[in-house]
Amino acid sequence: MPFTILHTESSTGWGGQENRTLNESIGLKRLGAHVIILCQPGSMLEKKASAEGIEVKTCVMKKSYDIRAVKYILDVIRNEKVDIINTHSGRDGLLGGIAGRLSRRKPVIVRTRHLALPITSKFSYKILPHRIITVSEYVRNYLIRQGISPEKVIAVPTGVDIKKFDPEKINGNLKKELGLKSDAPLIGTVAILRLKKGHHILLDAIPAVLEKIPDASFVFAGDGPQKQNILNKIQNMRLTGSVFLLGLRKDIPEILKSIDIFVLPTLQEALGTSFVEAMAMGKPVIGTDVGGVSEVIKNGVNGYLVEPDNPLALANAIIGALQDNEKLNIMGIEGRKIVEQNYTVKKMCEKMHGIYTSLLKDKNS
């Protein structure tokens, strides 16, 4: 069943949420849907979606009750004969949801919940949308505890592009770039430098790791508000020779190929797409047992789960993993299998296409 879907996104930055929206749009277009993304002018999503050949419309969304924005969205729904609206952030969730409810076309309204944070508006979850999509069972269960009907909430985990993250086709030269020995253990983290990602906890764990494995090195890929604090902590702990800040990188698959273990002691996570990307590259992963992380990390199978905010437990997990190369390899293989079975962009898009088609059939029956 061909349909027209309008994705709305009021954020201007770039992260896992925007990346999922773009990947879903590309996948749905390949499956025959007419896809439109409505976003803020000058946003990263506008630039990246346009570069991928996705139809983009821009609208200034100043606040959650912006009458001009609602009118603009209403015009898009009418002119483009929109069948489905999928909203993604708080502001556009209200604007797009209100426009959808006011429209004579009566499009199906879907709200995607990407975050593991408390919701601030039950109206935009209980009243406006016909269905809610969450990126993990953890987030789904949270919304149900907030009083939203279980039948209304569906978990569709975020997928990664396994053609892009393919260990058989990627070369990793990071050790050479950093002047490290090819057999020196390299532990990597890929995440925005934000307090909740737990870089400071990993830094606190590193001295204990170096005591047992002196030639180990650590790399942090990413940028963010905690950059200076992290730099200061590295210097104060005299870890400059062991910890490297790589900044924003476009070669994430190559970085993941280069490392031996992926570690992220996050304190808050809806699912943990960075873990999934590392698993796709055949790397064992170590994370904290928070949010939806336990849905992707099977403790002892493809990596290890540790208690949050516990540097000693984290250090012990890293040391134990590095001391058993055979198990590391097995974990990496298992991680890749888990991604292929459950966390590909292709499967995510097929599930979403099926949900949209089913909603439209129910509406028209």
C-alpha positions as CSV (number, residue, x, y, z in Angstrom):
1,M,0.0,0.0,0.0
2,P,1.7,3.3,-1.1
3,F,1.4,6.1,1.3
4,T,2.8,9.6,2.1
5,I,4.5,10.1,5.4
6,L,5.5,13.3,7.0
7,H,8.3,13.1,9.6
8,T,8.6,16.2,11.8
9,E,11.7,17.2,13.9
10,S,12.2,20.4,15.7
11,S,15.7,19.8,17.0
12,T,18.5,21.5,15.1
13,G,21.4,19.3,16.2
14,W,22.5,15.8,15.2
15,G,22.5,12.7,17.3
16,G,21.0,9.2,17.4
17,Q,17.4,10.5,17.2
18,E,18.0,12.4,14.0
19,N,20.1,9.7,12.5
20,R,17.3,7.1,13.1
21,T,14.7,9.5,11.5
22,L,16.9,9.9,8.4
23,N,17.6,6.1,8.1
24,E,14.0,5.3,8.4
25,S,13.1,7.9,5.8
26,I,15.7,6.4,3.4
27,G,14.4,2.9,4.0
28,L,10.7,3.8,3.6
29,K,11.5,5.6,0.4
30,R,13.1,2.4,-0.9
31,L,10.0,0.5,0.1
32,G,7.9,2.7,-2.0
33,A,6.6,5.3,0.4
34,H,6.5,9.0,-0.4
35,V,8.6,10.5,2.4
36,I,8.8,14.1,3.5
37,I,10.8,15.5,6.4
38,L,9.7,18.8,8.0
39,C,12.4,20.3,10.1
40,Q,13.9,23.6,11.3
41,P,15.7,25.7,8.6
42,G,19.5,25.3,8.9
43,S,19.2,22.2,10.9
44,M,21.6,19.3,10.5
45,L,18.7,17.0,9.5
46,E,17.8,19.4,6.6
47,K,21.4,19.2,5.3
48,K,21.8,15.5,5.6
49,A,18.4,14.6,4.4
50,S,18.7,16.8,1.3
51,A,22.1,15.2,0.6
52,E,20.4,11.8,0.6
53,G,17.7,12.8,-1.8
54,I,14.9,13.0,0.7
55,E,12.2,15.7,0.2
56,V,12.6,18.3,2.8
57,K,10.4,21.2,3.9
58,T,11.5,23.7,6.6
59,C,9.4,25.6,9.1
60,V,10.5,27.7,12.0
61,M,9.1,26.1,15.2
62,K,9.7,28.7,17.9
63,K,7.6,27.1,20.6
64,S,5.3,24.2,21.4
65,Y,2.2,26.3,20.6
66,D,3.3,28.2,17.5
67,I,0.2,29.0,15.5
68,R,2.1,29.8,12.3
69,A,3.9,26.4,12.5
70,V,0.6,24.6,13.0
71,K,-0.9,26.4,9.9
72,Y,2.2,25.5,7.9
73,I,2.0,21.9,8.8
74,L,-1.7,21.9,8.0
75,D,-0.9,23.2,4.5
76,V,1.7,20.5,4.0
77,I,-0.8,17.8,5.1
78,R,-3.4,19.1,2.6
79,N,-1.1,19.9,-0.3
80,E,0.9,16.7,-0.1
81,K,-2.0,14.5,0.8
82,V,-0.2,13.2,3.9
83,D,-1.5,9.9,5.2
84,I,0.8,9.5,8.3
85,I,2.6,12.0,10.5
86,N,5.5,10.8,12.7
87,T,6.7,13.3,15.3
88,H,10.0,13.0,17.1
89,S,10.6,15.8,19.6
90,G,8.6,17.6,22.3
91,R,8.0,20.8,20.3
92,D,7.1,19.2,17.0
93,G,5.2,16.4,18.8
94,L,2.7,19.0,19.9
95,L,2.7,21.1,16.7
96,G,2.5,18.1,14.3
97,G,0.0,16.3,16.6
98,I,-2.3,19.3,16.8
99,A,-2.1,19.9,13.1
100,G,-2.9,16.3,12.4
101,R,-5.9,16.3,14.7
102,L,-7.2,19.5,13.1
103,S,-6.7,18.4,9.5
104,R,-9.7,17.3,7.5
105,R,-7.5,14.5,6.0
106,K,-7.3,12.9,9.4
107,P,-3.8,11.4,9.0
108,V,-2.6,8.7,11.3
109,I,-0.4,10.3,14.0
110,V,2.6,8.4,15.3
111,R,4.9,9.7,18.1
112,T,8.4,8.2,18.2
113,R,10.0,8.3,21.7
114,H,13.8,8.1,21.4
115,L,14.8,9.0,24.9
116,A,15.0,7.4,28.4
117,L,14.0,10.7,30.1
118,P,10.8,11.5,32.0
119,I,8.1,12.8,29.7
120,T,7.0,16.4,30.2
121,S,3.6,16.3,28.4
122,K,1.2,13.4,28.7
123,F,-1.1,15.2,26.3
124,S,1.4,14.6,23.5
125,Y,1.5,10.9,24.3
126,K,-2.0,10.0,25.7
127,I,-4.2,12.2,23.5
128,L,-2.6,13.3,20.2
129,P,-1.0,10.2,18.7
130,H,-2.8,7.0,17.5
131,R,0.4,5.0,18.2
132,I,3.7,5.5,20.0
133,I,6.9,3.9,18.8
134,T,9.7,3.4,21.3
135,V,13.4,2.5,20.6
136,S,13.4,-0.1,23.3
137,E,11.3,-2.2,25.6
138,Y,12.6,-0.2,28.5
139,V,11.1,3.0,27.2
140,R,7.9,1.2,26.2
141,N,7.5,-0.1,29.8
142,Y,8.2,3.4,31.2
143,L,5.4,4.9,29.1
144,I,3.0,2.2,30.2
145,R,3.9,3.0,33.8
146,Q,2.9,6.6,33.1
147,G,-0.6,5.4,32.3
148,I,-0.5,5.0,28.5
149,S,-2.3,2.0,27.2
150,P,0.0,-1.0,26.4
151,E,-1.9,-1.6,23.1
152,K,-0.9,1.9,22.0
153,V,2.9,1.5,22.5
154,I,5.2,-0.6,20.2
155,A,8.9,-1.1,20.6
156,V,10.9,-1.0,17.4
157,P,14.6,-1.0,18.2
158,T,16.9,1.3,16.3
159,G,18.9,-0.5,13.6
160,V,22.4,0.2,12.1
161,D,23.6,-0.2,8.6
162,I,25.5,-3.5,8.6
163,K,26.9,-2.7,5.1
164,K,28.5,0.4,6.5
165,F,29.6,-1.3,9.7
166,D,31.1,-4.4,8.1
167,P,34.3,-5.7,9.7
168,E,35.2,-7.7,6.6
169,K,35.3,-4.6,4.4
170,I,36.8,-2.0,6.8
171,N,40.5,-1.4,7.6
172,G,41.5,0.1,11.0
173,N,44.6,2.2,11.1
174,L,44.0,4.1,14.4
175,K,46.9,2.4,16.3
176,K,49.3,3.4,13.6
177,E,47.8,6.9,13.5
178,L,48.4,7.3,17.3
179,G,51.9,5.7,17.2
180,L,50.8,2.6,19.2
181,K,52.1,-0.9,18.8
182,S,49.9,-3.2,16.8
183,D,49.5,-5.6,19.7
184,A,48.9,-2.9,22.3
185,P,45.3,-3.2,23.8
186,L,43.1,-0.3,22.7
187,I,39.8,0.4,24.4
188,G,37.4,2.8,22.6
189,T,34.4,4.9,23.4
190,V,32.2,6.7,20.8
191,A,29.7,9.1,22.3
192,I,28.9,12.8,22.8
193,L,31.0,14.2,25.6
194,R,28.1,14.7,28.0
195,L,28.1,14.0,31.7
196,K,25.4,11.2,31.4
197,K,27.6,9.2,29.1
198,G,30.0,8.5,31.9
199,H,33.4,9.4,30.5
200,H,34.5,10.6,33.9
201,I,33.7,7.1,35.4
202,L,35.9,5.5,32.7
203,L,38.7,7.9,33.5
204,D,38.4,6.9,37.2
205,A,38.7,3.2,36.2
206,I,41.8,3.6,34.0
207,P,44.5,3.7,36.7
208,A,43.4,0.3,37.9
209,V,43.5,-1.1,34.4
210,L,46.9,0.4,33.7
211,E,48.2,-1.2,36.9
212,K,47.5,-4.6,35.5
213,I,47.9,-3.8,31.8
214,P,50.4,-0.9,31.5
215,D,50.4,-0.8,27.7
216,A,46.7,-0.3,27.3
217,S,45.4,2.9,25.7
218,F,42.0,4.5,25.5
219,V,40.4,6.6,22.8
220,F,37.3,8.9,23.1
221,A,35.7,9.8,19.8
222,G,33.2,12.6,20.0
223,D,32.7,16.2,21.1
224,G,30.4,18.0,23.5
225,P,30.0,20.2,26.6
226,Q,32.2,18.1,28.9
227,K,35.3,18.3,26.6
228,Q,37.2,20.7,28.8
229,N,36.3,18.9,32.0
230,I,37.5,15.7,30.5
231,L,40.7,17.2,29.3
232,N,41.4,18.7,32.8
233,K,40.7,15.3,34.4
234,I,43.1,13.6,32.0
235,Q,45.8,16.1,32.8
236,N,45.2,16.0,36.6
237,M,45.3,12.2,36.7
238,R,48.4,12.2,34.5
239,L,46.8,10.1,31.9
240,T,47.8,12.1,28.8
241,G,50.0,9.4,27.4
242,S,47.2,6.8,27.8
243,V,44.0,8.6,26.8
244,F,43.5,10.2,23.4
245,L,40.6,12.5,22.6
246,L,39.9,12.2,18.9
247,G,37.1,14.8,18.6
248,L,34.4,14.4,16.0
249,R,35.2,11.8,13.5
250,K,33.6,10.7,10.2
251,D,35.4,7.4,10.2
252,I,33.6,5.7,13.1
253,P,33.6,2.2,11.4
254,E,37.4,2.5,11.0
255,I,37.8,3.5,14.6
256,L,35.7,0.6,15.8
257,K,37.7,-1.8,13.6
258,S,40.9,-0.5,15.3
259,I,39.9,-1.1,18.9
260,D,39.8,-4.3,20.9
261,I,36.9,-3.5,23.3
262,F,34.2,-0.9,23.2
263,V,33.3,0.6,26.6
264,L,30.7,3.1,27.5
265,P,29.7,3.5,31.3
266,T,26.6,5.5,30.5
267,L,24.3,6.6,33.3
268,Q,21.2,6.9,31.1
269,E,20.4,5.2,27.8
270,A,17.2,4.4,25.9
271,L,18.9,1.6,23.9
272,G,22.5,2.3,23.2
273,T,23.0,2.5,19.4
274,S,26.8,3.0,19.9
275,F,27.0,-0.4,21.5
276,V,25.1,-1.9,18.5
277,E,27.5,-0.2,16.0
278,A,30.5,-1.7,17.9
279,M,28.8,-5.1,17.9
280,A,28.2,-4.8,14.2
281,M,32.0,-4.4,13.8
282,G,32.6,-7.6,15.7
283,K,33.7,-6.0,18.9
284,P,32.9,-7.1,22.5
285,V,31.2,-4.4,24.5
286,I,31.1,-3.3,28.1
287,G,28.3,-1.2,29.4
288,T,26.3,-0.3,32.5
289,D,23.1,-2.0,33.4
290,V,20.8,1.1,32.9
291,G,17.9,1.8,30.6
292,G,17.7,-0.4,27.5
293,V,21.4,-1.4,27.5
294,S,20.7,-4.9,28.8
295,E,18.5,-5.4,25.7
296,V,21.6,-5.3,23.5
297,I,24.3,-6.5,25.8
298,K,23.9,-10.1,26.9
299,N,26.2,-10.4,29.9
300,G,29.0,-12.9,29.2
301,V,27.8,-13.5,25.7
302,N,28.7,-10.5,23.6
303,G,30.1,-8.4,26.4
304,Y,29.7,-7.4,30.0
305,L,27.2,-5.4,32.0
306,V,28.5,-3.7,35.1
307,E,26.9,-1.7,37.9
308,P,26.5,2.0,37.0
309,D,28.8,4.6,38.5
310,N,31.2,2.0,39.7
311,P,34.8,2.6,38.4
312,L,36.2,-0.5,40.2
313,A,33.6,-2.9,38.7
314,L,34.3,-1.3,35.3
315,A,38.1,-1.7,35.6
316,N,37.7,-5.3,36.6
317,A,35.5,-6.0,33.6
318,I,38.0,-4.4,31.2
319,I,40.9,-6.3,32.8
320,G,39.1,-9.6,32.7
321,A,38.2,-9.1,29.1
322,L,41.7,-8.2,28.0
323,Q,43.2,-11.2,29.7
324,D,41.1,-13.7,27.6
325,N,41.7,-13.1,23.9
326,E,39.8,-16.2,22.9
327,K,36.7,-15.1,24.7
328,L,37.0,-11.6,23.3
329,N,36.9,-13.0,19.8
330,I,33.9,-15.2,20.5
331,M,32.1,-12.3,22.1
332,G,32.8,-10.2,19.0
333,I,31.3,-12.9,16.7
334,E,28.2,-13.3,18.9
335,G,27.7,-9.5,18.9
336,R,27.7,-9.4,15.1
337,K,25.1,-12.2,15.0
338,I,22.9,-10.4,17.5
339,V,23.0,-7.3,15.3
340,E,22.2,-9.2,12.1
341,Q,19.2,-10.9,13.8
342,N,17.7,-7.9,15.6
343,Y,19.3,-4.5,14.9
344,T,19.6,-3.8,11.2
345,V,18.3,-0.7,9.5
346,K,16.6,-3.0,7.0
347,K,14.6,-4.8,9.7
348,M,13.8,-1.6,11.5
349,C,12.3,0.0,8.3
350,E,10.4,-3.2,7.4
351,K,8.8,-3.2,10.8
352,M,7.9,0.5,10.6
353,H,6.5,0.1,7.1
354,G,4.4,-2.8,8.4
355,I,3.1,-0.8,11.3
356,Y,2.2,2.2,9.1
357,T,0.4,-0.1,6.6
358,S,-1.6,-1.8,9.4
359,L,-2.6,1.6,10.9
360,L,-3.9,2.8,7.5
361,K,-5.8,-0.4,6.9
362,D,-7.5,-0.1,10.4
363,K,-8.3,3.6,9.6
364,N,-9.9,2.8,6.3
365,S,-11.8,-0.4,7.4
